[in-house]
């Protein structure tokens, strides 16, 4: 998992860590999106804890696996 910061915003890439584990580090920042790089289980195993934090971006072929 990566979190890319820019000023008061961030982008999450492949959220495999539960939101509760990182919320203290990002609590005053705005999530601009959640980016899934591929449709295997490991990159998005914690997507449920992030899904309401920002818009999710993924390839259209990955949607059915989600």
HTML snippet that shows the backbone in 3Dmol.js (N, CA, C, O; Angstrom):
<script src="https://3Dmol.org/build/3Dmol-min.js"></script>
<div id="view" style="width:600px;height:400px;position:relative"></div>
<script>
const pdb = `
ATOM      1  N   UNK A   1       0.842  -1.176   0.000  1.00  0.00           N
ATOM      2  CA  UNK A   1       0.000   0.000   0.000  1.00  0.00           C
ATOM      3  C   UNK A   1       0.880   1.229   0.000  1.00  0.00           C
ATOM      4  O   UNK A   1       1.918   1.275   0.662  1.00  0.00           O
ATOM      5  N   UNK A   2       0.450   2.220  -0.751  1.00  0.00           N
ATOM      6  CA  UNK A   2       1.132   3.502  -0.785  1.00  0.00           C
ATOM      7  C   UNK A   2       0.107   4.592  -0.503  1.00  0.00           C
ATOM      8  O   UNK A   2      -1.053   4.490  -0.901  1.00  0.00           O
ATOM      9  N   UNK A   3       0.548   5.626   0.181  1.00  0.00           N
ATOM     10  CA  UNK A   3      -0.251   6.830   0.345  1.00  0.00           C
ATOM     11  C   UNK A   3       0.586   7.972  -0.196  1.00  0.00           C
ATOM     12  O   UNK A   3       1.690   8.230   0.283  1.00  0.00           O
ATOM     13  N   UNK A   4       0.058   8.645  -1.186  1.00  0.00           N
ATOM     14  CA  UNK A   4       0.768   9.744  -1.834  1.00  0.00           C
ATOM     15  C   UNK A   4       0.168  11.045  -1.315  1.00  0.00           C
ATOM     16  O   UNK A   4      -1.022  11.305  -1.491  1.00  0.00           O
ATOM     17  N   UNK A   5       0.997  11.855  -0.677  1.00  0.00           N
ATOM     18  CA  UNK A   5       0.560  13.104  -0.064  1.00  0.00           C
ATOM     19  C   UNK A   5       0.899  14.291  -0.957  1.00  0.00           C
ATOM     20  O   UNK A   5       1.931  14.299  -1.628  1.00  0.00           O
ATOM     21  N   UNK A   6       0.031  15.283  -0.960  1.00  0.00           N
ATOM     22  CA  UNK A   6       0.285  16.555  -1.616  1.00  0.00           C
ATOM     23  C   UNK A   6      -0.491  17.626  -0.863  1.00  0.00           C
ATOM     24  O   UNK A   6      -1.719  17.689  -0.931  1.00  0.00           O
ATOM     25  N   UNK A   7       0.234  18.451  -0.159  1.00  0.00           N
ATOM     26  CA  UNK A   7      -0.370  19.505   0.667  1.00  0.00           C
ATOM     27  C   UNK A   7      -1.359  18.902   1.651  1.00  0.00           C
ATOM     28  O   UNK A   7      -0.946  18.158   2.540  1.00  0.00           O
ATOM     29  N   UNK A   8      -2.648  19.195   1.528  1.00  0.00           N
ATOM     30  CA  UNK A   8      -3.624  18.689   2.496  1.00  0.00           C
ATOM     31  C   UNK A   8      -4.475  17.553   1.918  1.00  0.00           C
ATOM     32  O   UNK A   8      -5.582  17.301   2.393  1.00  0.00           O
ATOM     33  N   UNK A   9      -3.951  16.865   0.885  1.00  0.00           N
ATOM     34  CA  UNK A   9      -4.676  15.784   0.242  1.00  0.00           C
ATOM     35  C   UNK A   9      -3.801  14.542   0.138  1.00  0.00           C
ATOM     36  O   UNK A   9      -2.580  14.602   0.284  1.00  0.00           O
ATOM     37  N   UNK A  10      -4.461  13.412  -0.118  1.00  0.00           N
ATOM     38  CA  UNK A  10      -3.712  12.177  -0.342  1.00  0.00           C
ATOM     39  C   UNK A  10      -4.470  11.265  -1.285  1.00  0.00           C
ATOM     40  O   UNK A  10      -5.684  11.383  -1.450  1.00  0.00           O
ATOM     41  N   UNK A  11      -3.729  10.348  -1.904  1.00  0.00           N
ATOM     42  CA  UNK A  11      -4.256   9.309  -2.776  1.00  0.00           C
ATOM     43  C   UNK A  11      -3.767   7.978  -2.228  1.00  0.00           C
ATOM     44  O   UNK A  11      -2.585   7.832  -1.917  1.00  0.00           O
ATOM     45  N   UNK A  12      -4.654   7.019  -2.108  1.00  0.00           N
ATOM     46  CA  UNK A  12      -4.295   5.687  -1.616  1.00  0.00           C
ATOM     47  C   UNK A  12      -4.133   4.758  -2.813  1.00  0.00           C
ATOM     48  O   UNK A  12      -4.982   4.732  -3.703  1.00  0.00           O
ATOM     49  N   UNK A  13      -3.053   4.003  -2.834  1.00  0.00           N
ATOM     50  CA  UNK A  13      -2.796   3.032  -3.898  1.00  0.00           C
ATOM     51  C   UNK A  13      -2.779   1.642  -3.285  1.00  0.00           C
ATOM     52  O   UNK A  13      -1.997   1.365  -2.376  1.00  0.00           O
ATOM     53  N   UNK A  14      -3.645   0.770  -3.785  1.00  0.00           N
ATOM     54  CA  UNK A  14      -3.741  -0.626  -3.340  1.00  0.00           C
ATOM     55  C   UNK A  14      -3.916  -0.745  -1.822  1.00  0.00           C
ATOM     56  O   UNK A  14      -2.991  -1.161  -1.123  1.00  0.00           O
ATOM     57  N   UNK A  15      -5.086  -0.386  -1.316  1.00  0.00           N
ATOM     58  CA  UNK A  15      -5.325  -0.352   0.135  1.00  0.00           C
ATOM     59  C   UNK A  15      -5.406  -1.727   0.787  1.00  0.00           C
ATOM     60  O   UNK A  15      -6.494  -2.263   0.997  1.00  0.00           O
ATOM     61  N   UNK A  16      -4.259  -2.283   1.101  1.00  0.00           N
ATOM     62  CA  UNK A  16      -4.204  -3.597   1.747  1.00  0.00           C
ATOM     63  C   UNK A  16      -4.051  -3.485   3.264  1.00  0.00           C
ATOM     64  O   UNK A  16      -3.881  -4.494   3.949  1.00  0.00           O
ATOM     65  N   UNK A  17      -4.113  -2.263   3.785  1.00  0.00           N
ATOM     66  CA  UNK A  17      -4.051  -2.015   5.227  1.00  0.00           C
ATOM     67  C   UNK A  17      -5.371  -1.365   5.632  1.00  0.00           C
ATOM     68  O   UNK A  17      -5.850  -0.462   4.946  1.00  0.00           O
ATOM     69  N   UNK A  18      -5.952  -1.805   6.719  1.00  0.00           N
ATOM     70  CA  UNK A  18      -7.213  -1.271   7.192  1.00  0.00           C
ATOM     71  C   UNK A  18      -7.095   0.215   7.506  1.00  0.00           C
ATOM     72  O   UNK A  18      -6.084   0.660   8.048  1.00  0.00           O
ATOM     73  N   UNK A  19      -8.129   0.982   7.167  1.00  0.00           N
ATOM     74  CA  UNK A  19      -8.147   2.418   7.400  1.00  0.00           C
ATOM     75  C   UNK A  19      -7.868   2.761   8.857  1.00  0.00           C
ATOM     76  O   UNK A  19      -7.169   3.737   9.127  1.00  0.00           O
ATOM     77  N   UNK A  20      -8.383   2.000   9.788  1.00  0.00           N
ATOM     78  CA  UNK A  20      -8.191   2.262  11.219  1.00  0.00           C
ATOM     79  C   UNK A  20      -6.711   2.295  11.601  1.00  0.00           C
ATOM     80  O   UNK A  20      -6.332   3.002  12.535  1.00  0.00           O
ATOM     81  N   UNK A  21      -5.883   1.551  10.900  1.00  0.00           N
ATOM     82  CA  UNK A  21      -4.450   1.494  11.214  1.00  0.00           C
ATOM     83  C   UNK A  21      -3.682   2.737  10.786  1.00  0.00           C
ATOM     84  O   UNK A  21      -2.576   2.973  11.271  1.00  0.00           O
ATOM     85  N   UNK A  22      -4.248   3.534   9.887  1.00  0.00           N
ATOM     86  CA  UNK A  22      -3.536   4.715   9.391  1.00  0.00           C
ATOM     87  C   UNK A  22      -4.287   6.024   9.606  1.00  0.00           C
ATOM     88  O   UNK A  22      -3.771   7.092   9.274  1.00  0.00           O
ATOM     89  N   UNK A  23      -5.484   5.957  10.151  1.00  0.00           N
ATOM     90  CA  UNK A  23      -6.314   7.160  10.241  1.00  0.00           C
ATOM     91  C   UNK A  23      -5.678   8.278  11.054  1.00  0.00           C
ATOM     92  O   UNK A  23      -5.912   9.449  10.754  1.00  0.00           O
ATOM     93  N   UNK A  24      -4.891   7.967  12.059  1.00  0.00           N
ATOM     94  CA  UNK A  24      -4.236   9.013  12.847  1.00  0.00           C
ATOM     95  C   UNK A  24      -3.194   9.771  12.036  1.00  0.00           C
ATOM     96  O   UNK A  24      -2.920  10.937  12.318  1.00  0.00           O
ATOM     97  N   UNK A  25      -2.616   9.128  11.044  1.00  0.00           N
ATOM     98  CA  UNK A  25      -1.599   9.765  10.202  1.00  0.00           C
ATOM     99  C   UNK A  25      -2.202  10.659   9.123  1.00  0.00           C
ATOM    100  O   UNK A  25      -1.516  11.526   8.581  1.00  0.00           O
ATOM    101  N   UNK A  26      -3.485  10.453   8.807  1.00  0.00           N
ATOM    102  CA  UNK A  26      -4.094  11.189   7.696  1.00  0.00           C
ATOM    103  C   UNK A  26      -5.379  11.905   8.094  1.00  0.00           C
ATOM    104  O   UNK A  26      -6.122  12.353   7.220  1.00  0.00           O
ATOM    105  N   UNK A  27      -5.659  12.025   9.381  1.00  0.00           N
ATOM    106  CA  UNK A  27      -6.977  12.482   9.821  1.00  0.00           C
ATOM    107  C   UNK A  27      -7.360  13.888   9.379  1.00  0.00           C
ATOM    108  O   UNK A  27      -8.553  14.151   9.234  1.00  0.00           O
ATOM    109  N   UNK A  28      -6.451  14.781   9.161  1.00  0.00           N
ATOM    110  CA  UNK A  28      -6.797  16.139   8.742  1.00  0.00           C
ATOM    111  C   UNK A  28      -6.619  16.362   7.244  1.00  0.00           C
ATOM    112  O   UNK A  28      -6.640  17.501   6.777  1.00  0.00           O
ATOM    113  N   UNK A  29      -6.447  15.294   6.502  1.00  0.00           N
ATOM    114  CA  UNK A  29      -6.226  15.393   5.066  1.00  0.00           C
ATOM    115  C   UNK A  29      -7.438  14.879   4.289  1.00  0.00           C
ATOM    116  O   UNK A  29      -8.210  14.068   4.799  1.00  0.00           O
ATOM    117  N   UNK A  30      -7.597  15.346   3.076  1.00  0.00           N
ATOM    118  CA  UNK A  30      -8.704  14.927   2.227  1.00  0.00           C
ATOM    119  C   UNK A  30      -8.244  13.827   1.281  1.00  0.00           C
ATOM    120  O   UNK A  30      -7.224  13.964   0.605  1.00  0.00           O
ATOM    121  N   UNK A  31      -8.996  12.744   1.236  1.00  0.00           N
ATOM    122  CA  UNK A  31      -8.710  11.664   0.288  1.00  0.00           C
ATOM    123  C   UNK A  31      -9.274  12.053  -1.066  1.00  0.00           C
ATOM    124  O   UNK A  31     -10.475  12.283  -1.201  1.00  0.00           O
ATOM    125  N   UNK A  32      -8.409  12.125  -2.068  1.00  0.00           N
ATOM    126  CA  UNK A  32      -8.852  12.469  -3.418  1.00  0.00           C
ATOM    127  C   UNK A  32      -9.129  11.229  -4.258  1.00  0.00           C
ATOM    128  O   UNK A  32      -9.646  11.338  -5.370  1.00  0.00           O
ATOM    129  N   UNK A  33      -8.793  10.061  -3.740  1.00  0.00           N
ATOM    130  CA  UNK A  33      -9.097   8.844  -4.475  1.00  0.00           C
ATOM    131  C   UNK A  33      -8.380   7.623  -3.959  1.00  0.00           C
ATOM    132  O   UNK A  33      -7.419   7.705  -3.194  1.00  0.00           O
ATOM    133  N   UNK A  34      -8.878   6.486  -4.404  1.00  0.00           N
ATOM    134  CA  UNK A  34      -8.317   5.181  -4.075  1.00  0.00           C
ATOM    135  C   UNK A  34      -8.034   4.504  -5.412  1.00  0.00           C
ATOM    136  O   UNK A  34      -8.946   4.289  -6.211  1.00  0.00           O
ATOM    137  N   UNK A  35      -6.785   4.175  -5.650  1.00  0.00           N
ATOM    138  CA  UNK A  35      -6.354   3.644  -6.934  1.00  0.00           C
ATOM    139  C   UNK A  35      -5.969   2.183  -6.782  1.00  0.00           C
ATOM    140  O   UNK A  35      -5.082   1.852  -5.996  1.00  0.00           O
ATOM    141  N   UNK A  36      -6.634   1.300  -7.534  1.00  0.00           N
ATOM    142  CA  UNK A  36      -6.313  -0.126  -7.529  1.00  0.00           C
ATOM    143  C   UNK A  36      -5.512  -0.446  -8.781  1.00  0.00           C
ATOM    144  O   UNK A  36      -5.989  -0.244  -9.898  1.00  0.00           O
ATOM    145  N   UNK A  37      -4.290  -0.946  -8.596  1.00  0.00           N
ATOM    146  CA  UNK A  37      -3.407  -1.167  -9.745  1.00  0.00           C
ATOM    147  C   UNK A  37      -3.706  -2.444 -10.502  1.00  0.00           C
ATOM    148  O   UNK A  37      -3.440  -2.524 -11.701  1.00  0.00           O
ATOM    149  N   UNK A  38      -4.257  -3.448  -9.827  1.00  0.00           N
ATOM    150  CA  UNK A  38      -4.609  -4.697 -10.489  1.00  0.00           C
ATOM    151  C   UNK A  38      -5.644  -5.438  -9.656  1.00  0.00           C
ATOM    152  O   UNK A  38      -5.890  -5.075  -8.506  1.00  0.00           O
ATOM    153  N   UNK A  39      -6.244  -6.459 -10.219  1.00  0.00           N
ATOM    154  CA  UNK A  39      -7.412  -7.102  -9.608  1.00  0.00           C
ATOM    155  C   UNK A  39      -7.109  -8.408  -8.884  1.00  0.00           C
ATOM    156  O   UNK A  39      -7.893  -9.354  -8.965  1.00  0.00           O
ATOM    157  N   UNK A  40      -6.013  -8.469  -8.196  1.00  0.00           N
ATOM    158  CA  UNK A  40      -5.757  -9.606  -7.317  1.00  0.00           C
ATOM    159  C   UNK A  40      -6.275  -9.265  -5.938  1.00  0.00           C
ATOM    160  O   UNK A  40      -6.508  -8.096  -5.632  1.00  0.00           O
ATOM    161  N   UNK A  41      -6.458 -10.273  -5.103  1.00  0.00           N
ATOM    162  CA  UNK A  41      -7.022 -10.043  -3.775  1.00  0.00           C
ATOM    163  C   UNK A  41      -6.148  -9.142  -2.908  1.00  0.00           C
ATOM    164  O   UNK A  41      -6.661  -8.243  -2.241  1.00  0.00           O
ATOM    165  N   UNK A  42      -4.844  -9.368  -2.909  1.00  0.00           N
ATOM    166  CA  UNK A  42      -3.963  -8.653  -1.986  1.00  0.00           C
ATOM    167  C   UNK A  42      -3.968  -7.133  -2.119  1.00  0.00           C
ATOM    168  O   UNK A  42      -3.884  -6.465  -1.089  1.00  0.00           O
ATOM    169  N   UNK A  43      -4.061  -6.533  -3.314  1.00  0.00           N
ATOM    170  CA  UNK A  43      -4.028  -5.080  -3.377  1.00  0.00           C
ATOM    171  C   UNK A  43      -5.289  -4.400  -2.854  1.00  0.00           C
ATOM    172  O   UNK A  43      -5.253  -3.224  -2.491  1.00  0.00           O
ATOM    173  N   UNK A  44      -6.395  -5.123  -2.811  1.00  0.00           N
ATOM    174  CA  UNK A  44      -7.605  -4.451  -2.341  1.00  0.00           C
ATOM    175  C   UNK A  44      -8.334  -5.217  -1.243  1.00  0.00           C
ATOM    176  O   UNK A  44      -9.551  -5.091  -1.104  1.00  0.00           O
ATOM    177  N   UNK A  45      -7.602  -6.013  -0.459  1.00  0.00           N
ATOM    178  CA  UNK A  45      -8.243  -6.808   0.582  1.00  0.00           C
ATOM    179  C   UNK A  45      -8.889  -5.956   1.675  1.00  0.00           C
ATOM    180  O   UNK A  45      -9.765  -6.449   2.386  1.00  0.00           O
ATOM    181  N   UNK A  46      -8.488  -4.710   1.828  1.00  0.00           N
ATOM    182  CA  UNK A  46      -9.090  -3.825   2.833  1.00  0.00           C
ATOM    183  C   UNK A  46      -9.927  -2.708   2.210  1.00  0.00           C
ATOM    184  O   UNK A  46     -10.169  -1.685   2.850  1.00  0.00           O
ATOM    185  N   UNK A  47     -10.370  -2.900   0.964  1.00  0.00           N
ATOM    186  CA  UNK A  47     -11.125  -1.853   0.277  1.00  0.00           C
ATOM    187  C   UNK A  47     -12.398  -1.479   1.037  1.00  0.00           C
ATOM    188  O   UNK A  47     -12.819  -0.324   0.979  1.00  0.00           O
ATOM    189  N   UNK A  48     -13.010  -2.405   1.734  1.00  0.00           N
ATOM    190  CA  UNK A  48     -14.239  -2.105   2.473  1.00  0.00           C
ATOM    191  C   UNK A  48     -14.021  -1.008   3.510  1.00  0.00           C
ATOM    192  O   UNK A  48     -14.925  -0.209   3.756  1.00  0.00           O
ATOM    193  N   UNK A  49     -12.861  -0.957   4.109  1.00  0.00           N
ATOM    194  CA  UNK A  49     -12.606   0.070   5.125  1.00  0.00           C
ATOM    195  C   UNK A  49     -12.272   1.425   4.502  1.00  0.00           C
ATOM    196  O   UNK A  49     -12.249   2.437   5.203  1.00  0.00           O
ATOM    197  N   UNK A  50     -12.015   1.455   3.203  1.00  0.00           N
ATOM    198  CA  UNK A  50     -11.645   2.696   2.505  1.00  0.00           C
ATOM    199  C   UNK A  50     -12.730   3.200   1.562  1.00  0.00           C
ATOM    200  O   UNK A  50     -12.694   4.366   1.170  1.00  0.00           O
ATOM    201  N   UNK A  51     -13.679   2.376   1.189  1.00  0.00           N
ATOM    202  CA  UNK A  51     -14.594   2.647   0.089  1.00  0.00           C
ATOM    203  C   UNK A  51     -15.359   3.959   0.230  1.00  0.00           C
ATOM    204  O   UNK A  51     -15.680   4.586  -0.780  1.00  0.00           O
ATOM    205  N   UNK A  52     -15.652   4.383   1.432  1.00  0.00           N
ATOM    206  CA  UNK A  52     -16.404   5.624   1.617  1.00  0.00           C
ATOM    207  C   UNK A  52     -15.502   6.836   1.827  1.00  0.00           C
ATOM    208  O   UNK A  52     -15.988   7.922   2.143  1.00  0.00           O
ATOM    209  N   UNK A  53     -14.204   6.661   1.654  1.00  0.00           N
ATOM    210  CA  UNK A  53     -13.244   7.759   1.874  1.00  0.00           C
ATOM    211  C   UNK A  53     -12.962   8.567   0.622  1.00  0.00           C
ATOM    212  O   UNK A  53     -12.529   9.716   0.715  1.00  0.00           O
ATOM    213  N   UNK A  54     -13.198   7.991  -0.546  1.00  0.00           N
ATOM    214  CA  UNK A  54     -12.911   8.693  -1.792  1.00  0.00           C
ATOM    215  C   UNK A  54     -13.336   7.885  -2.994  1.00  0.00           C
ATOM    216  O   UNK A  54     -13.761   6.737  -2.866  1.00  0.00           O
ATOM    217  N   UNK A  55     -13.223   8.481  -4.150  1.00  0.00           N
ATOM    218  CA  UNK A  55     -13.580   7.812  -5.397  1.00  0.00           C
ATOM    219  C   UNK A  55     -12.569   6.710  -5.697  1.00  0.00           C
ATOM    220  O   UNK A  55     -11.367   6.900  -5.515  1.00  0.00           O
ATOM    221  N   UNK A  56     -13.056   5.561  -6.155  1.00  0.00           N
ATOM    222  CA  UNK A  56     -12.199   4.418  -6.462  1.00  0.00           C
ATOM    223  C   UNK A  56     -11.911   4.397  -7.960  1.00  0.00           C
ATOM    224  O   UNK A  56     -12.818   4.531  -8.782  1.00  0.00           O
ATOM    225  N   UNK A  57     -10.637   4.227  -8.300  1.00  0.00           N
ATOM    226  CA  UNK A  57     -10.195   4.147  -9.693  1.00  0.00           C
ATOM    227  C   UNK A  57      -9.617   2.762  -9.945  1.00  0.00           C
ATOM    228  O   UNK A  57      -8.766   2.289  -9.193  1.00  0.00           O
ATOM    229  N   UNK A  58     -10.088   2.111 -11.016  1.00  0.00           N
ATOM    230  CA  UNK A  58      -9.566   0.801 -11.389  1.00  0.00           C
ATOM    231  C   UNK A  58      -9.888   0.550 -12.854  1.00  0.00           C
ATOM    232  O   UNK A  58     -10.729   1.229 -13.444  1.00  0.00           O
ATOM    233  N   UNK A  59      -9.224  -0.415 -13.421  1.00  0.00           N
ATOM    234  CA  UNK A  59      -9.471  -0.792 -14.808  1.00  0.00           C
ATOM    235  C   UNK A  59     -10.844  -1.444 -14.893  1.00  0.00           C
ATOM    236  O   UNK A  59     -11.261  -2.146 -13.971  1.00  0.00           O
ATOM    237  N   UNK A  60     -11.538  -1.217 -15.984  1.00  0.00           N
ATOM    238  CA  UNK A  60     -12.890  -1.751 -16.131  1.00  0.00           C
ATOM    239  C   UNK A  60     -12.957  -3.286 -16.037  1.00  0.00           C
ATOM    240  O   UNK A  60     -13.976  -3.820 -15.600  1.00  0.00           O
ATOM    241  N   UNK A  61     -11.909  -3.995 -16.432  1.00  0.00           N
ATOM    242  CA  UNK A  61     -11.894  -5.454 -16.325  1.00  0.00           C
ATOM    243  C   UNK A  61     -11.753  -5.938 -14.885  1.00  0.00           C
ATOM    244  O   UNK A  61     -12.067  -7.089 -14.583  1.00  0.00           O
ATOM    245  N   UNK A  62     -11.289  -5.076 -14.008  1.00  0.00           N
ATOM    246  CA  UNK A  62     -11.111  -5.445 -12.616  1.00  0.00           C
ATOM    247  C   UNK A  62     -12.405  -5.323 -11.815  1.00  0.00           C
ATOM    248  O   UNK A  62     -12.525  -5.906 -10.738  1.00  0.00           O
ATOM    249  N   UNK A  63     -13.353  -4.584 -12.324  1.00  0.00           N
ATOM    250  CA  UNK A  63     -14.579  -4.313 -11.601  1.00  0.00           C
ATOM    251  C   UNK A  63     -15.331  -5.595 -11.239  1.00  0.00           C
ATOM    252  O   UNK A  63     -15.834  -5.710 -10.122  1.00  0.00           O
ATOM    253  N   UNK A  64     -15.417  -6.546 -12.146  1.00  0.00           N
ATOM    254  CA  UNK A  64     -16.142  -7.775 -11.865  1.00  0.00           C
ATOM    255  C   UNK A  64     -15.473  -8.615 -10.778  1.00  0.00           C
ATOM    256  O   UNK A  64     -16.153  -9.379 -10.092  1.00  0.00           O
ATOM    257  N   UNK A  65     -14.158  -8.491 -10.607  1.00  0.00           N
ATOM    258  CA  UNK A  65     -13.456  -9.216  -9.559  1.00  0.00           C
ATOM    259  C   UNK A  65     -13.642  -8.584  -8.197  1.00  0.00           C
ATOM    260  O   UNK A  65     -13.530  -9.256  -7.172  1.00  0.00           O
ATOM    261  N   UNK A  66     -13.926  -7.292  -8.186  1.00  0.00           N
ATOM    262  CA  UNK A  66     -14.153  -6.594  -6.935  1.00  0.00           C
ATOM    263  C   UNK A  66     -15.432  -7.096  -6.297  1.00  0.00           C
ATOM    264  O   UNK A  66     -15.810  -6.631  -5.222  1.00  0.00           O
TER     265      UNK A  66
END
`;
const viewer = $3Dmol.createViewer("view");
viewer.addModel(pdb, "pdb");
viewer.setStyle({}, {cartoon: {color: "spectrum"}});
viewer.zoomTo();
viewer.render();
</script>
